[in-house]
Every structure is written in C-alpha cells, then in structure tokens.
Amino acid sequence: MLELLGEVLPYAVTIAISPVPIIAVILMLMSPRPHGLGLGFLSGWVVGILVVTGVFSVLAGILPDPQDSAEPKPAVVIAQLVLGVLLLLLAVKQWRGRPRAGDQPELPKWMKSINSMKPGAGLGLGVLLAALNPKNLLVAAAAGLAMGQQGASGGTMVLALIVFTLISALTVLLPVSLFLLAPAKATEILDRIREWLTLHNAAIMVVLFAVLGGQLLGKGLAGL
C-alpha cells in the first residue's frame, strides 16, 4: 500500500497545487452563491479525479502481461513515453505563454462568468476541469497507469485510489472548509492566495510539467 502511494504521490501533488482549480474555487467562494458553487465545484472535482484515475488504473491492470513477468507491460511503456512527451510539450507551451515582465497575468475567460453561475454549473465545471482539461487529464492518466501496473489487490487499489483523490483534492477542500468555518476571515486570506497564484501560475505549471514529464519519459525509456 505504502509503495503504491509512494509511486503516485508526485501526481497527486501536481494535481493538488495546480493553480487554476484553486483560483476557480476561491472566486466561487467570493461570489453571490459561495456555498452552492463552492461545494458543487468540490464535489465535481473529486468525482472527476476519481473517475479518470480509476479508469486508467483498470485499463493498466487488464492489459496483457509481457512474456517476462519482470518487465513492464509494453502498452504501459508506450503510454508513459507518450504522456511524458506531452507533459514536456505542455511545459514548453506554458513557458512560452508566460506573462512578460510588467504584464498583468490573464485568467481564463470563463472565470469572469463565475459570479453569474448557478450551483449546478459549479459541479459541472469541477468535473470538466478534473476529467476533461488536458493538463489534469494527462496527470491523472499517468497516475492511473502507475497504479494499475503495480498488481495490487482490489481492496488495496480502491483504498489507494481514495487516498490519492483526497490528496489531489486537498487544496480545493481546504478553501471550502475554511470558508464554511470562518467566512469573514477566509475571504481576506483566500484573496491573497488567489492573487499570488494568478501571478505565478505559469512558473508553477512549467516546473510541475517538466519534472513529471521527465520522470515519465525516463520510466518509459527504461522499460524499452
């Protein structure tokens, strides 16, 4: 169990400290419908991560084994190489698109409509960002593949998947919890966090994608 969690912990941390969902949930908590939007987004975020990671872990588990059982599955190796290259390309794209000195970082256009969103939209947006956003999808897929090829029992796999999802969702869960417990104090703290994440979003994602992409590419090359 601990070995399995150690294998996927970097992926969980990458998802957890991705700035966009954190900024999104903070904006929701500062909107006219903070409770409905915040809790809806959190629920969708958890479901999205759980489903994507679970699907890829199942796929990795049912892929045919190589003749030498000590070798990684060929399909998993290919997937690792592809995901590694894609993450490195995302790192390059993020770096090239970073705000220049003196420029004001721009948030995604959909964030400007958060104030007018209804609670159901928060749930849908959480699922969308977790399961269909290419950046998050690649990381969750890589985590699922890493889980599935470990050959753990069903119970261990389910438990590891739950722990992985909780760690991945922690940075969305904490702002929502803080707001529910102390809304007045939370607003001030969360606004400062939002400003810092908006300013450093590109740098954070470049480092994360480069490290994970290099790690996956190295694993894939080692399995050839």
C-alpha positions, -999 to +999 in steps of 0.1 A: +000+000+000+027+025+010+048+016-021+018+022-043+011+055-027+047+065-030+046+057-067+016+081-073+022+108-047+040+131-072+010+130-095-014+138-066+007+167-055+008+180-091-030+180-093-033+195-058-011+225-065-024+233-100-034+270-096-064+271-119-089+250-098-077+267-066-083+302-082-117+290-095-130+277-062-117+309-044-136+331-069-167+309-063-164+314-026-163+351-031-193+351-055-230+358-046-236+320-042-205+308-023-219+277-006-236+262-036-208+269-060-180+260-037-195+227-025-206+219-061-172+225-075-155+204-048-179+175-055-173+177-092-135+180-087-134+149-065-156+128-089-136+138-119-103+129-104-117+096-090-132+085-123-103+094-146-076+078-123-098+048-117-105+042-154-068+043-163-058+021-134-083-005-145-070-003-181-034-007-170-044-037-149-062-056-177-035-050-204-017-083-214+014-091-195+048-095-213+064-129-216+089-119-189+067-110-159+095-089-145+092-065-175+067-037-176+037-041-200+045-028-235+013-008-237+021+009-204+056+017-216+043+033-247+017+053-227+044+065-204+065+077-233+036+095-249+024+111-217+060+121-208+064+139-242+030+156-239+038+169-204+071+182-216+054+199-245+029+214-221+058+228-200+073+244-231+039+259-241+033+272-206+068+288-205+064+304-239+029+318-229+041+331-196+034+368-188+064+391-196+078+415-171+053+442-163+024+423-180-007+415-160-015+378-160-048+370-176-073+345-161-093+322-184-123+340-198-148+316-182-137+327-148-153+361-155-187+345-156-184+328-121-204+355-104-234+346-125-231+308-123-257+287-106-247+259-081-252+231-108-226+249-130-201+246-102-205+209-101-202+206-139-171+228-140-154+208-113-159+176-133-149+193-165-116+207-151-108+174-134-117+149-161-115+167-195-090+195-190-059+182-210-034+192-183-052+175-155-062+145-177-026+137-186-015+137-149-045+117-137-040+092-166-003+088-157-013+082-120-038+056-130-013+038-152+012+038-124-014+023-100-027-003-124+007-019-132+015-024-096-006-056-094-022-047-061-053-064-048-087-049-055-091-036-019-057-021-018-062-005-052-096+011-041-080+024-009-050+038-027-074+055-052-094+071-024-063+084-007-049+096-040-081+115-047-082+131-013-046+143-016-053+156-051-084+175-039-069+188-007-062+223-020-098+227-031-112+211+000-092+234+024-105+267+010-141+255+010-137+242+046-121+274+058-149+295+042-176+273+059-159+277+093-149+314+092-162+332+061-151+367+071-115+357+078-114+333+049-122+360+023-092+380+032-068+350+033-082+334+001-080+367-019-043+370-011-037+334-022-057+340-054-035+370-063-003+351-057-014+320-077-026+342-106+008+359-107+029+327-105+006+302-123+029+298-154+060+292-134+044+266-111+030+246-140+062+248-160+081+232-131+055+206-124+051+195-160+088+194-167+095+173-136+067+148-142+072+147-180+109+139-175+101+113-149+075+095-171+098+097-201+126+082-181+104+053-169+092+047-205+128+046-219+139+023-191+111-001-200+121-004-236 
